[in-house]
Amino acid sequence: MSATLPPLGTAALDYAVKGFAVFPVTAGQKKPPLTEHGLLDATTDEKQIRQWWTRWPDANIAINCKMSRIVVVDVDIPGHEHKQDGRPTLAALEAELGKLPPTVEAVTGAGGKHLIFAAPAGVEFRGSLGPGLDLKSNGYIIVAPSTTEGPYRWVTPL
């Protein structure tokens, strides 16, 4: 019989079952990763995930974007962590190019949002789309039920 995992470990396993490669990050923070190679250690392997969250039961959950084949539009809001407001940048881009298609959305610990899309094969996205608006495809994101300045939570389910 397998040992009971803490809530964050159970959530990490749930992400892995859905095909998202996860790894632990210091509790209450976005970094540093707790493993030797950080996002490169991300996995969907149940045994490894159980070991990590047994060792670090309060560790935040990070998803490796590239290994999980996702691209994330990261919309910042001004506050302790960010100076720029990405909402006007996103609104301007959508006014010029059209609305983004419906997708999975999460509220970040700082109150911003992550819009998560399937990444097209062979395409890498990176960098800024403008003030307070970034693309992430070769890095990682923190996901619910992790907490930094506040809790991460899903607006629409992953």
C-alpha positions as CSV (number, residue, x, y, z in Angstrom):
1,M,0.0,0.0,0.0
2,S,1.4,3.4,-0.9
3,A,1.9,6.1,1.7
4,T,-0.6,8.9,1.8
5,L,0.7,12.1,0.3
6,P,0.1,15.7,1.5
7,P,-2.4,17.7,-0.5
8,L,0.3,19.4,-2.6
9,G,1.8,15.9,-3.4
10,T,-1.6,14.6,-4.4
11,A,-2.2,17.6,-6.6
12,A,1.3,17.1,-8.2
13,L,0.3,13.5,-9.0
14,D,-3.0,14.6,-10.5
15,Y,-1.1,16.9,-12.9
16,A,1.3,14.1,-13.8
17,V,-1.6,11.8,-14.6
18,K,-2.9,14.5,-17.0
19,G,0.6,14.5,-18.7
20,F,2.1,17.6,-17.1
21,A,5.7,17.2,-16.0
22,V,6.1,18.6,-12.5
23,F,8.8,19.4,-10.0
24,P,8.9,20.8,-6.5
25,V,9.8,24.4,-5.7
26,T,10.5,26.0,-2.3
27,A,7.3,26.3,-0.2
28,G,5.7,29.7,-0.5
29,Q,8.0,30.8,-3.4
30,K,8.4,30.6,-7.2
31,K,12.0,29.5,-6.8
32,P,14.4,28.0,-6.1
33,P,13.6,24.5,-7.3
34,L,14.3,21.9,-4.7
35,T,15.9,19.4,-7.1
36,E,19.4,19.6,-8.4
37,H,18.5,20.5,-12.0
38,G,15.2,22.3,-11.4
39,L,12.9,22.3,-14.3
40,L,15.0,19.8,-16.1
41,D,14.1,17.3,-13.4
42,A,10.4,17.6,-14.1
43,T,8.6,14.3,-14.5
44,T,5.3,12.5,-14.7
45,D,6.8,9.5,-12.8
46,E,4.6,8.7,-9.8
47,K,7.4,7.2,-7.8
48,Q,9.6,10.2,-8.1
49,I,6.7,12.6,-7.4
50,R,5.9,10.6,-4.3
51,Q,9.5,10.8,-3.1
52,W,9.7,14.5,-3.6
53,W,6.4,15.5,-1.8
54,T,7.2,13.0,1.0
55,R,10.5,14.8,1.5
56,W,9.1,18.3,0.9
57,P,5.4,18.1,1.8
58,D,4.8,21.8,1.6
59,A,6.7,22.3,-1.7
60,N,5.0,24.4,-4.4
61,I,4.2,22.6,-7.6
62,A,5.9,23.8,-10.8
63,I,5.1,22.6,-14.4
64,N,7.8,22.5,-17.0
65,C,6.1,24.2,-20.0
66,K,8.3,22.7,-22.7
67,M,8.1,19.1,-21.4
68,S,4.3,19.5,-20.9
69,R,3.9,21.0,-24.4
70,I,2.2,24.2,-23.3
71,V,2.7,27.8,-23.9
72,V,1.5,30.3,-21.3
73,V,0.5,33.9,-21.6
74,D,1.5,35.5,-18.3
75,V,-0.4,38.6,-17.5
76,D,1.1,40.6,-14.6
77,I,-0.7,43.1,-12.4
78,P,1.2,45.8,-10.5
79,G,2.0,45.0,-6.9
80,H,4.8,43.8,-4.7
81,E,6.2,41.5,-7.4
82,H,5.6,43.4,-10.6
83,K,5.7,47.0,-11.7
84,Q,3.9,46.7,-15.0
85,D,0.3,46.0,-15.7
86,G,-0.2,43.5,-18.5
87,R,-3.9,43.9,-18.8
88,P,-3.8,47.0,-21.0
89,T,-1.1,45.3,-23.1
90,L,-3.3,42.2,-23.6
91,A,-6.4,44.4,-24.4
92,A,-4.5,46.4,-27.0
93,L,-3.1,43.2,-28.7
94,E,-6.6,41.7,-28.7
95,A,-8.1,44.9,-30.1
96,E,-5.5,44.8,-32.9
97,L,-5.3,41.0,-33.6
98,G,-8.6,39.6,-32.3
99,K,-9.5,37.9,-29.0
100,L,-7.5,34.9,-27.8
101,P,-9.5,31.7,-28.1
102,P,-11.1,30.3,-24.9
103,T,-8.6,28.4,-22.8
104,V,-7.6,27.3,-19.4
105,E,-7.0,30.2,-17.0
106,A,-5.4,30.4,-13.6
107,V,-5.0,33.3,-11.1
108,T,-1.4,33.6,-9.9
109,G,-0.3,34.1,-6.3
110,A,0.4,37.8,-7.1
111,G,-3.1,38.2,-8.6
112,G,-2.1,38.1,-12.3
113,K,-3.2,35.4,-14.6
114,H,-1.9,32.5,-16.7
115,L,-3.6,31.7,-20.0
116,I,-2.5,28.2,-20.9
117,F,-2.5,26.9,-24.5
118,A,-1.3,23.7,-26.2
119,A,2.0,24.5,-27.8
120,P,2.3,23.7,-31.5
121,A,4.9,21.1,-32.3
122,G,8.3,22.5,-33.1
123,V,7.5,26.1,-32.2
124,E,9.2,27.9,-29.3
125,F,7.7,31.0,-27.8
126,R,9.7,33.3,-25.5
127,G,9.9,36.8,-24.4
128,S,7.7,39.7,-23.8
129,L,4.6,40.8,-25.8
130,G,4.8,44.2,-24.1
131,P,4.7,45.7,-20.7
132,G,3.6,43.2,-18.1
133,L,2.8,40.5,-20.7
134,D,5.1,37.5,-21.2
135,L,5.1,34.2,-23.1
136,K,6.4,31.2,-21.4
137,S,7.2,28.0,-23.3
138,N,10.7,27.0,-22.3
139,G,10.4,27.7,-18.5
140,Y,8.0,26.8,-15.9
141,I,4.9,28.1,-14.1
142,I,3.7,27.6,-10.5
143,V,0.2,26.0,-10.3
144,A,-2.6,25.5,-7.8
145,P,-2.8,24.8,-4.9
146,S,0.6,26.4,-4.5
147,T,0.9,29.7,-2.7
148,T,3.3,32.6,-3.0
149,E,2.0,36.1,-2.2
150,G,-1.4,34.5,-2.3
151,P,-2.9,31.2,-3.5
152,Y,-2.8,30.0,-7.1
153,R,-6.2,28.9,-8.2
154,W,-7.9,27.7,-11.4
155,V,-10.6,29.9,-13.0
156,T,-11.2,27.2,-15.6
157,P,-9.9,23.7,-15.0
158,L,-6.7,22.3,-16.5
